[in-house]
Amino acid sequence: MPQSLYIVQVQVRVKPEAIAAFRAAILTNAQASVKEPGILRFDVLQSSEDPTRFSLIEVYRHPDDQAAHRETAHYLTWRDTVADMLAEPRSALKYTNVFPDDAGW
């Protein structure tokens, strides 16, 4: 399989009392993240059925771009800020792109 985009889907469950603070923190992180050259998308979704559940869809040009993202000041600040807001540890699934082809991004 040729090198494809590297996509990470992160699942986050926050404490009910932390929803507003988490939203503020993740928006700050997402707005800075989309400015990184190796990130094509950084989507933040909140469940309409359970507002404590969030999904982050992160699309990177290459796996190394995710590693670089995790070293940025905005990511490190976000990680430390939300640590006590989480109801459970974050989980992530990693994907390669199938459709649209990489040029369609």
LUMTORRO-184643 format. One record per atom (N, C-alpha, C): residue number from 1; chain; atom name; x, y, z. Coordinates in nm, 2 decimals, padded with zeros to 4 digits. Atoms other than C-alpha are relative to their C-alpha. Layout:
<sites>
NUM  A  CA  X  Y  Z
...
</sites>
This chain:
<sites>
1  A  N  00.08  -00.12  00.00
1  A  CA  00.00  00.00  00.00
1  A  C  00.09  00.12  00.00
2  A  N  -00.08  -00.12  00.00
2  A  CA  00.15  00.34  -00.09
2  A  C  -00.03  00.09  00.12
3  A  N  00.01  -00.09  -00.11
3  A  CA  00.20  00.60  00.17
3  A  C  -00.13  00.08  -00.01
4  A  N  00.13  -00.07  00.01
4  A  CA  -00.14  00.76  00.25
4  A  C  00.00  00.10  00.12
5  A  N  00.02  -00.09  -00.12
5  A  CA  -00.26  01.03  00.49
5  A  C  -00.02  -00.09  00.12
6  A  N  00.01  00.06  -00.13
6  A  CA  -00.25  00.94  00.85
6  A  C  -00.11  00.06  00.08
7  A  N  00.12  -00.06  -00.06
7  A  CA  -00.58  00.98  01.03
7  A  C  -00.01  -00.07  00.14
8  A  N  00.02  00.05  -00.14
8  A  CA  -00.64  00.95  01.41
8  A  C  -00.13  00.05  00.04
9  A  N  00.13  -00.03  -00.05
9  A  CA  -00.98  00.93  01.56
9  A  C  00.01  -00.02  00.15
10  A  N  -00.02  00.00  -00.14
10  A  CA  -00.96  01.02  01.93
10  A  C  -00.14  00.00  00.07
11  A  N  00.13  00.00  -00.08
11  A  CA  -01.25  00.94  02.17
11  A  C  00.03  00.05  00.14
12  A  N  -00.02  -00.06  -00.13
12  A  CA  -01.28  01.15  02.48
12  A  C  -00.14  00.00  00.07
13  A  N  00.12  -00.01  -00.08
13  A  CA  -01.53  01.13  02.76
13  A  C  00.04  00.09  00.12
14  A  N  -00.04  -00.10  -00.11
14  A  CA  -01.53  01.42  03.01
14  A  C  -00.11  -00.01  00.11
15  A  N  00.09  -00.01  -00.11
15  A  CA  -01.69  01.47  03.34
15  A  C  -00.11  00.10  -00.03
16  A  N  00.11  -00.09  00.04
16  A  CA  -02.04  01.63  03.31
16  A  C  00.03  00.15  00.04
17  A  N  -00.03  -00.13  -00.04
17  A  CA  -01.93  01.93  03.51
17  A  C  00.11  00.07  -00.07
18  A  N  -00.12  -00.06  00.08
18  A  CA  -01.63  01.99  03.28
18  A  C  -00.03  00.02  -00.14
19  A  N  00.03  -00.01  00.14
19  A  CA  -01.81  02.00  02.95
19  A  C  00.04  00.14  -00.06
20  A  N  -00.03  -00.13  00.06
20  A  CA  -01.79  02.38  02.90
20  A  C  00.15  00.03  00.00
21  A  N  -00.14  -00.02  -00.01
21  A  CA  -01.43  02.40  03.02
21  A  C  00.08  -00.08  -00.11
22  A  N  -00.07  00.08  00.11
22  A  CA  -01.33  02.11  02.79
22  A  C  -00.02  00.06  -00.13
23  A  N  00.03  -00.06  00.14
23  A  CA  -01.50  02.27  02.49
23  A  C  00.09  00.12  -00.02
24  A  N  -00.09  -00.12  00.02
24  A  CA  -01.31  02.59  02.55
24  A  C  00.14  -00.04  -00.02
25  A  N  -00.14  00.04  00.01
25  A  CA  -00.98  02.41  02.59
25  A  C  00.02  -00.07  -00.14
26  A  N  -00.02  00.07  00.13
26  A  CA  -01.03  02.19  02.28
26  A  C  -00.01  00.09  -00.12
27  A  N  00.01  -00.10  00.11
27  A  CA  -01.13  02.48  02.06
27  A  C  00.13  00.08  -00.01
28  A  N  -00.13  -00.07  00.00
28  A  CA  -00.81  02.67  02.16
28  A  C  00.10  -00.09  -00.07
29  A  N  -00.10  00.09  00.06
29  A  CA  -00.61  02.36  02.07
29  A  C  -00.02  -00.02  -00.15
30  A  N  00.03  00.02  00.14
30  A  CA  -00.79  02.29  01.75
30  A  C  00.03  00.12  -00.09
31  A  N  -00.03  -00.12  00.08
31  A  CA  -00.76  02.65  01.62
31  A  C  00.14  00.01  -00.02
32  A  N  -00.14  -00.01  00.02
32  A  CA  -00.39  02.64  01.68
32  A  C  00.05  -00.12  -00.09
33  A  N  -00.05  00.12  00.07
33  A  CA  -00.35  02.28  01.54
33  A  C  -00.02  00.01  -00.15
34  A  N  00.02  -00.01  00.14
34  A  CA  -00.50  02.36  01.20
34  A  C  00.10  00.09  -00.07
35  A  N  -00.11  -00.08  00.06
35  A  CA  -00.22  02.61  01.15
35  A  C  00.13  -00.07  -00.02
36  A  N  -00.12  00.08  00.01
36  A  CA  00.04  02.34  01.17
36  A  C  00.01  -00.05  -00.15
37  A  N  -00.01  00.03  00.14
37  A  CA  00.18  02.26  00.82
37  A  C  -00.03  -00.15  -00.03
38  A  N  00.02  00.14  00.03
38  A  CA  00.14  01.88  00.86
38  A  C  -00.14  -00.05  00.03
39  A  N  00.14  00.04  -00.03
39  A  CA  -00.23  01.89  00.97
39  A  C  -00.09  00.05  -00.11
40  A  N  00.09  -00.04  00.10
40  A  CA  -00.49  01.89  00.70
40  A  C  -00.14  00.03  00.06
41  A  N  00.13  -00.02  -00.07
41  A  CA  -00.80  01.87  00.93
41  A  C  00.02  -00.03  00.15
42  A  N  00.00  00.03  -00.14
42  A  CA  -00.86  01.88  01.30
42  A  C  -00.15  00.03  00.04
43  A  N  00.14  -00.01  -00.03
43  A  CA  -01.23  01.82  01.36
43  A  C  -00.03  -00.04  00.14
44  A  N  00.05  00.03  -00.14
44  A  CA  -01.40  01.83  01.70
44  A  C  -00.15  -00.02  -00.01
45  A  N  00.14  00.03  00.00
45  A  CA  -01.73  01.66  01.74
45  A  C  -00.05  -00.03  00.14
46  A  N  00.06  00.03  -00.13
46  A  CA  -01.96  01.64  02.04
46  A  C  -00.13  -00.08  -00.03
47  A  N  00.12  00.09  00.02
47  A  CA  -02.22  01.36  02.07
47  A  C  -00.13  00.08  00.03
48  A  N  00.13  -00.06  -00.02
48  A  CA  -02.58  01.48  02.04
48  A  C  -00.08  -00.08  00.10
49  A  N  00.07  00.09  -00.09
49  A  CA  -02.69  01.18  02.25
49  A  C  00.06  00.00  00.14
50  A  N  -00.07  00.00  -00.13
50  A  CA  -02.43  01.21  02.53
50  A  C  00.10  00.12  -00.01
51  A  N  -00.09  -00.12  00.02
51  A  CA  -02.27  01.56  02.55
51  A  C  00.13  -00.01  00.08
52  A  N  -00.13  00.02  -00.07
52  A  CA  -01.99  01.42  02.77
52  A  C  00.10  -00.07  -00.10
53  A  N  -00.09  00.07  00.10
53  A  CA  -01.85  01.24  02.46
53  A  C  00.04  00.08  -00.12
54  A  N  -00.05  -00.07  00.11
54  A  CA  -01.63  01.40  02.21
54  A  C  00.08  -00.09  -00.09
55  A  N  -00.09  00.07  00.09
55  A  CA  -01.45  01.27  01.90
55  A  C  00.08  00.10  -00.07
56  A  N  -00.09  -00.08  00.08
56  A  CA  -01.15  01.43  01.74
56  A  C  00.05  -00.07  -00.12
57  A  N  -00.05  00.07  00.13
57  A  CA  -01.07  01.35  01.38
57  A  C  00.12  00.09  -00.05
58  A  N  -00.13  -00.07  00.03
58  A  CA  -00.71  01.45  01.31
58  A  C  00.06  -00.06  -00.13
59  A  N  -00.05  00.05  00.13
59  A  CA  -00.58  01.42  00.95
59  A  C  00.14  00.06  -00.02
60  A  N  -00.14  -00.04  00.02
60  A  CA  -00.20  01.43  00.91
60  A  C  00.05  -00.04  -00.14
61  A  N  -00.06  00.04  00.12
61  A  CA  00.01  01.42  00.60
61  A  C  00.08  -00.12  00.02
62  A  N  -00.09  00.11  -00.02
62  A  CA  00.24  01.17  00.76
62  A  C  00.00  -00.03  00.15
63  A  N  00.00  00.03  -00.14
63  A  CA  00.27  00.99  01.10
63  A  C  00.10  00.09  00.08
64  A  N  -00.09  -00.09  -00.06
64  A  CA  00.57  01.21  01.18
64  A  C  -00.07  00.14  00.04
65  A  N  00.07  -00.12  -00.03
65  A  CA  00.33  01.51  01.17
65  A  C  -00.08  -00.01  00.13
66  A  N  00.07  00.01  -00.13
66  A  CA  00.13  01.37  01.46
66  A  C  00.11  00.01  00.12
67  A  N  -00.10  -00.01  -00.10
67  A  CA  00.45  01.33  01.66
67  A  C  00.04  00.14  00.02
68  A  N  -00.03  -00.14  -00.02
68  A  CA  00.54  01.69  01.59
68  A  C  -00.11  00.08  00.07
69  A  N  00.12  -00.07  -00.06
69  A  CA  00.19  01.80  01.69
69  A  C  00.01  -00.02  00.15
70  A  N  -00.01  00.03  -00.14
70  A  CA  00.24  01.63  02.03
70  A  C  00.11  00.07  00.07
71  A  N  -00.11  -00.08  -00.06
71  A  CA  00.54  01.85  02.09
71  A  C  -00.03  00.15  00.01
72  A  N  00.03  -00.14  00.01
72  A  CA  00.37  02.18  02.03
72  A  C  -00.05  00.05  00.14
73  A  N  00.05  -00.06  -00.13
73  A  CA  00.30  02.42  02.32
73  A  C  -00.15  -00.01  00.01
74  A  N  00.15  00.01  -00.01
74  A  CA  -00.07  02.43  02.24
74  A  C  -00.05  -00.14  00.04
75  A  N  00.04  00.14  -00.03
75  A  CA  -00.10  02.05  02.25
75  A  C  00.03  -00.03  00.15
76  A  N  -00.05  00.03  -00.14
76  A  CA  00.10  02.02  02.58
76  A  C  -00.09  00.08  00.10
77  A  N  00.09  -00.08  -00.09
77  A  CA  -00.11  02.30  02.74
77  A  C  -00.14  -00.06  00.00
78  A  N  00.13  00.07  00.00
78  A  CA  -00.43  02.13  02.63
78  A  C  00.00  -00.13  00.08
79  A  N  -00.01  00.13  -00.07
79  A  CA  -00.32  01.79  02.75
79  A  C  00.00  00.02  00.15
80  A  N  -00.01  -00.03  -00.14
80  A  CA  -00.23  01.93  03.09
80  A  C  -00.13  00.06  00.06
81  A  N  00.12  -00.07  -00.04
81  A  CA  -00.54  02.15  03.11
81  A  C  -00.12  -00.10  00.02
82  A  N  00.12  00.09  00.00
82  A  CA  -00.79  01.87  03.04
82  A  C  00.02  -00.13  00.09
83  A  N  -00.03  00.13  -00.07
83  A  CA  -00.62  01.59  03.24
83  A  C  -00.11  -00.03  00.11
84  A  N  00.10  00.02  -00.11
84  A  CA  -00.86  01.64  03.54
84  A  C  -00.14  00.00  -00.04
85  A  N  00.14  -00.01  00.05
85  A  CA  -01.16  01.69  03.32
85  A  C  -00.05  -00.13  -00.05
86  A  N  00.03  00.12  00.07
86  A  CA  -01.15  01.34  03.17
86  A  C  -00.07  -00.10  00.10
87  A  N  00.07  00.10  -00.08
87  A  CA  -01.40  01.08  03.30
87  A  C  00.07  -00.14  -00.01
88  A  N  -00.07  00.13  00.03
88  A  CA  -01.18  00.80  03.15
88  A  C  00.12  00.04  -00.09
89  A  N  -00.11  -00.03  00.09
89  A  CA  -00.85  00.78  02.96
89  A  C  -00.05  00.02  -00.15
90  A  N  00.03  -00.02  00.15
90  A  CA  -00.86  00.90  02.59
90  A  C  00.03  -00.13  -00.07
91  A  N  -00.04  00.11  00.08
91  A  CA  -00.86  00.63  02.33
91  A  C  00.01  00.04  -00.14
92  A  N  -00.02  -00.05  00.14
92  A  CA  -00.75  00.65  01.97
92  A  C  00.01  -00.12  -00.09
93  A  N  -00.01  00.10  00.11
93  A  CA  -00.78  00.45  01.65
93  A  C  00.07  00.07  -00.11
94  A  N  -00.08  -00.06  00.11
94  A  CA  -00.54  00.51  01.36
94  A  C  -00.04  -00.06  -00.13
95  A  N  00.04  00.04  00.14
95  A  CA  -00.63  00.49  00.99
95  A  C  00.09  00.05  -00.11
96  A  N  -00.05  -00.06  00.12
96  A  CA  -00.50  00.54  00.65
96  A  C  -00.12  00.03  -00.09
97  A  N  00.10  -00.05  00.08
97  A  CA  -00.70  00.72  00.39
97  A  C  -00.04  -00.10  -00.12
98  A  N  00.05  00.08  00.11
98  A  CA  -00.91  00.53  00.13
98  A  C  -00.07  00.09  -00.10
99  A  N  00.08  -00.09  00.09
99  A  CA  -01.15  00.79  -00.02
99  A  C  -00.04  00.13  00.07
100  A  N  -00.06  -00.03  00.13
100  A  CA  -01.13  01.06  -00.14
100  A  C  00.15  -00.02  00.00
101  A  N  -00.14  00.02  00.00
101  A  CA  -00.78  01.00  -00.26
101  A  C  00.07  00.12  00.06
102  A  N  -00.07  -00.10  -00.07
102  A  CA  -00.51  01.20  -00.09
102  A  C  00.00  00.14  -00.06
103  A  N  00.00  -00.13  00.07
103  A  CA  -00.51  01.47  -00.36
103  A  C  -00.14  00.07  00.02
104  A  N  00.13  -00.06  -00.02
104  A  CA  -00.88  01.53  -00.28
104  A  C  -00.01  00.07  00.14
105  A  N  00.00  -00.07  -00.13
105  A  CA  -00.79  01.66  00.07
105  A  C  00.05  00.14  -00.02
</sites>
